[in-house]
Amino acid sequence: MPLVARIRLYTTGWCGFCVRAKVLLDARGLAYEEVSLDDDPAFRQKVYDLGRQWTVPLVTIDGEPVGGYRELVALDRSGLLAERLAA
């Protein structure tokens, strides 16, 4: 049975905050699955349905939405990101 990525990142190619989120995760050595929404004309509705926000990136951990780049940075700075992933 393949492992499901604990961190999933919904992105678009033209989103600067998406790039920043990937840089942060890469810098921490955290594996993630990137879901590109570039070819989805209804991507905003999809992101809203998944995470109750209209913008990307949308970060989920174990299927639970945690928000966008700002929320990811806040989790990282507080130590809660590492704590959550250690569980």
LOLOLUM-979310 format. One line per 3 residues: their letters; for each residue x, y, z negated of N, C-alpha, C, O. Coordinates in steps of 0.2 Angstrom, whole numbers, plus 5000, padded with zeros to 4 digits. Last residue first. Layout:
N
A> X/Y/Z/X/Y/Z/X/Y/Z/X/Y/Z; ...
This chain:
87
AAL> 5019/5068/4925/5014/5064/4922/5012/5058/4927/5008/5054/4925; 5027/5076/4932/5030/5071/4928/5025/5066/4925/5027/5061/4923; 5019/5086/4938/5022/5081/4942/5025/5075/4938/5026/5070/4941
REA> 5017/5094/4926/5011/5091/4930/5013/5085/4934/5010/5080/4934; 5030/5099/4924/5026/5095/4919/5020/5091/4922/5020/5085/4920; 5032/5106/4935/5036/5100/4934/5033/5096/4929/5033/5090/4929
LLG> 5022/5116/4933/5022/5112/4939/5026/5105/4938/5024/5100/4940; 5024/5122/4921/5019/5118/4922/5019/5113/4928/5016/5108/4928; 5034/5132/4921/5036/5125/4919/5030/5120/4920/5031/5114/4919
SRD> 5031/5144/4925/5029/5142/4918/5031/5136/4916/5031/5134/4910; 5035/5144/4938/5039/5148/4933/5037/5147/4926/5041/5147/4921; 5026/5135/4944/5033/5134/4944/5037/5138/4938/5040/5135/4935
LAV> 5014/5142/4943/5015/5135/4940/5022/5134/4939/5024/5131/4934; 5017/5153/4950/5015/5154/4943/5016/5147/4939/5019/5147/4934; 5019/5148/4963/5024/5151/4960/5023/5151/4952/5028/5150/4948
LER> 5005/5143/4965/5011/5138/4965/5017/5141/4961/5020/5138/4957; 4998/5155/4965/4997/5150/4960/5003/5145/4959/5004/5143/4954; 5004/5161/4977/5005/5164/4970/5003/5159/4964/5007/5160/4959
YGG> 5000/5151/4987/5007/5152/4985/5008/5156/4978/5012/5153/4974; 4985/5145/4980/4989/5146/4986/4996/5147/4983/4998/5145/4978; 4977/5131/4971/4977/5138/4974/4982/5138/4979/4984/5134/4983
VPE> 4975/5118/4968/4978/5122/4963/4979/5130/4965/4981/5134/4961; 4964/5105/4970/4967/5111/4972/4969/5115/4966/4966/5116/4961; 4968/5088/4968/4965/5094/4965/4968/5100/4967/4974/5101/4967
GDI> 4975/5078/4974/4969/5079/4977/4965/5085/4974/4960/5087/4976; 4988/5079/4968/4984/5073/4967/4976/5074/4969/4972/5072/4965; 4987/5095/4971/4991/5090/4968/4986/5085/4966/4981/5086/4962
TVL> 4987/5107/4985/4983/5102/4980/4988/5097/4977/4993/5096/4980; 4987/5123/4991/4991/5118/4988/4986/5113/4984/4982/5116/4980; 4985/5132/5005/4981/5129/5000/4985/5123/4997/4987/5118/5001
PVT> 4992/5147/5011/4992/5140/5010/4987/5138/5005/4985/5142/5000; 4976/5151/5018/4981/5147/5017/4987/5150/5014/4988/5156/5015; 4960/5157/5012/4966/5158/5015/4971/5152/5014/4970/5148/5009
WQR> 4948/5156/5005/4947/5156/5012/4954/5157/5016/4955/5157/5022; 4944/5143/4993/4947/5149/4995/4947/5150/5002/4947/5144/5005; 4940/5131/4988/4936/5137/4986/4940/5143/4987/4939/5148/4983
GLD> 4946/5119/4993/4949/5123/4988/4945/5129/4985/4948/5133/4981; 4938/5113/5003/4943/5109/4999/4945/5113/4993/4946/5110/4988; 4931/5123/5009/4927/5117/5007/4932/5113/5002/4930/5110/4997
YVK> 4941/5132/5013/4936/5134/5008/4932/5128/5005/4932/5127/4999; 4947/5125/5023/4951/5127/5017/4946/5128/5011/4947/5127/5005; 4936/5124/5032/4939/5118/5029/4943/5119/5022/4942/5116/5018
QRF> 4935/5137/5035/4929/5134/5032/4932/5127/5028/4930/5126/5023; 4947/5140/5041/4945/5144/5035/4939/5140/5031/4940/5140/5025; 4947/5131/5052/4951/5130/5047/4949/5134/5040/4950/5131/5035
APD> 4940/5130/5064/4936/5131/5058/4940/5130/5052/4938/5128/5047; 4949/5127/5074/4946/5133/5074/4942/5135/5068/4941/5141/5067; 4964/5119/5072/4957/5119/5069/4954/5125/5069/4955/5130/5065
DDL> 4977/5120/5075/4973/5118/5080/4965/5117/5078/4961/5115/5082; 4983/5123/5062/4984/5127/5068/4979/5126/5074/4977/5131/5077; 4984/5116/5051/4978/5118/5053/4978/5122/5059/4973/5126/5061
SVE> 4995/5104/5045/4994/5109/5049/4987/5110/5051/4984/5106/5054; 4999/5098/5030/4993/5097/5035/4992/5104/5038/4990/5109/5036; 5012/5090/5023/5010/5097/5026/5004/5095/5031/5005/5091/5035
EYA> 5016/5083/5008/5013/5082/5014/5010/5088/5017/5006/5092/5014; 5031/5083/4999/5024/5085/5000/5022/5083/5007/5026/5082/5011; 5043/5082/4986/5040/5079/4992/5033/5082/4993/5029/5082/4988
LGR> 5054/5094/4980/5048/5090/4979/5045/5088/4986/5045/5092/4990; 5066/5101/4977/5066/5094/4979/5060/5090/4979/5060/5084/4978; 5065/5114/4976/5064/5110/4970/5065/5103/4971/5064/5099/4967
ADL> 5066/5119/4989/5071/5121/4984/5071/5116/4977/5076/5115/4974; 5053/5114/4994/5060/5111/4996/5065/5113/4991/5070/5108/4990; 5045/5122/4987/5044/5115/4986/5051/5112/4988/5053/5107/4985
LVK> 5049/5135/4992/5049/5134/4985/5049/5126/4984/5053/5124/4980; 5047/5133/5006/5054/5134/5004/5054/5133/4996/5059/5130/4994; 5033/5131/5006/5037/5126/5008/5044/5127/5006/5047/5122/5004
ARV> 5029/5144/5002/5027/5138/4998/5032/5132/5000/5034/5129/4995; 5034/5152/5013/5037/5153/5006/5035/5147/5002/5039/5145/4998; 5026/5147/5023/5033/5146/5024/5036/5147/5017/5040/5143/5015
CFG> 5014/5152/5018/5015/5145/5019/5022/5143/5020/5024/5138/5017; 5016/5166/5019/5015/5163/5012/5016/5155/5013/5018/5152/5008; 5015/5168/5033/5021/5169/5029/5021/5166/5022/5027/5163/5020
CWG> 5008/5159/5045/5007/5161/5038/5013/5162/5035/5017/5157/5033; 5007/5153/5057/5008/5160/5057/5008/5163/5050/5007/5169/5049; 5005/5140/5056/5011/5142/5058/5013/5149/5058/5018/5151/5058
TTY> 4996/5135/5041/4996/5137/5048/5003/5140/5050/5007/5142/5045; 4992/5122/5029/4996/5128/5032/4994/5130/5039/4990/5126/5042; 4991/5113/5014/4987/5115/5020/4990/5122/5023/4990/5127/5019
LRI> 5000/5101/5006/5000/5109/5008/4997/5110/5014/4999/5107/5020; 5000/5091/4993/4998/5092/5000/4997/5099/5001/4994/5103/4996; 5008/5080/4982/5007/5087/4984/5005/5087/4991/5009/5085/4996
RAV> 5008/5066/4982/5005/5070/4977/5003/5077/4978/4999/5080/4976; 5004/5056/4996/5008/5062/4993/5004/5065/4988/4998/5066/4988; 5002/5039/4992/4999/5045/4995/5003/5051/4992/5005/5051/4986
LPM> 5011/5025/4997/5010/5030/4992/5007/5036/4996/5009/5038/5001; 5004/5011/5005/5008/5017/5005/5006/5022/5000/5000/5022/4998; 5004/4994/5000/5000/5000/5000/5004/5006/5000/5009/5007/4995
